[in-house]
Amino acid sequence: MAQTSKIPHTYVIVFLIIIIAAVFTWVVPGGQFERRSIETGSGTQMVIDASSFHYVDNEPQTWQIFSAFYKGFIRSPKIIVFILILGGAFWLLNESKAIDVGVYAFLQRSERLNRWKLFRKIGVHNIIITLVMLMFSFFGAIFGMSEETIAFIIIFVPMAISMGYDSIVGVSMAFIGAGIGFAGCLMNPFTLGIAQEIAGVPLFSGIEYRFIIWIIVNIAGIGYVLHYASKIKKDPKRSPVFLEDEYWRNHHQQIDLNLRTRASKAAWWAYSLVLIAGTIAAVLYPMNTLQLGNASLKFPLLAVLAFAYAFIGWKSLKKSVEFFMLTILIFTILYLIAGVTAFAWGLTELATLFFSMAIIIGMGLNKSPNEITRSFIAGAKDILSAALVVGLAGGIIVILEDGKIIDTMLYGISKAIEGTGKIATLSLMYLFQSGMNAIITSGTAKAALLMPILRDISNMVGLSQQATVTAFHIGDGFTNLITPTSGVLIGVLEVARIPFAKWFQWAWKFILMMVILGWLLLIPTVTIPLPGF
């Protein structure tokens, strides 16, 4: 315990970085690029004019380090409110014991696979971790899943601990999986699409080699997580978060699946309300266009979901309230995926979805409006620290922006890259992009701001624009998983109750391995003729 007390709190670490950023505003000259708007497949984007840089007076930051917390809240309101709503919704869900029932029912069923020699040899839990990570990697590669992973942490952390692992494995299943896919970036319109439009290459071209990249980074990333999980399974006390995981062990203890609560009339009313809402949505939107990168598919998705819910919801209600609540959670996730792929939902719509889930769950538990409100507030309080630290992390970027030094840093790095050979230029671009994740966390914003600079540098040395785009999207993936300026990472860690210092202790070797692997995968884009390059 003495050693644990010496580890700086996440808030302390982030505030120290704010102070360092403020010091930079005193020594780095102010500078500015001109911005202009362009139309892309993902909407209007502001891009810089790479030849327009000029120095301006910098604005050294002093007392502003104390206002950065407030400004960081203003900068990241959607993520902060989303986290608070998730806290309230999942508090109600935890009161129903639905997650516990779902986890242990799933694990009991999966253990039956041990009857087969092949599954015993591979390990059923290894298969579960691999399949979950591949699913999230696919989501990250196709539509850039990032903020959405916060909602899944409360599901996979208890599952990982129930399987004998730790919260790091639970976070890895969703967050690391999506990050690996984000780097592989098969058809993400919000990063790859914008980058290719600015670079002037056909949209989603070069996918053949990017698919190879995606396969390789998944093998390496999932393999690393499986190796770590195996060590923790043998000796749980080797986990750096063993003490912190006591919370999850206490709150998600194994339960008797035979003890079930019979559905009340209120639960049947909740079932009917969701069915009516789903039916109305299916009637209003009978055909839905699913966007997967550049591909699209017309399909009556909402009608299928409404029909499936009518049957599965009824069956689960006949079983118990706990299984009905689990059904509500599953269909919330299905509607989340449908909304993102077919209706381009953002955090506003996702927060609305989980808030609605909270009300339905409260109704199904036969709670009064006042009881639902009290439980929701209790959940929001429980997760408040996660929302607060996201605002604090946003303060780092506020200090750099208000000090007017971000553009100067971009300009200085771009000048350092110029005049090198093709492989050296590509390598420096990759390092540049990987480092910029600590300053600009939004992939869309980085594509709009950095690609004009990288495009012009590529033209100077005769480097393929497709290779430049590849350096951008691989570099955009890995270091985001460890930078304390990322509101998503900080939110994920706070929900999982993992101190940032302990996450860094575990993640830095993994990130270094993936960054080196990413660089090696870039070299063929210069040395080997590839389709689309």
Summary of the structure (lengths in Angstrom):
residues: 533
radius of gyration: 23.9
end to end distance: 54.5
largest distance: 73.7
contacts: 1912
relative contact order: 0.17
helix: 73%
strand: 5%
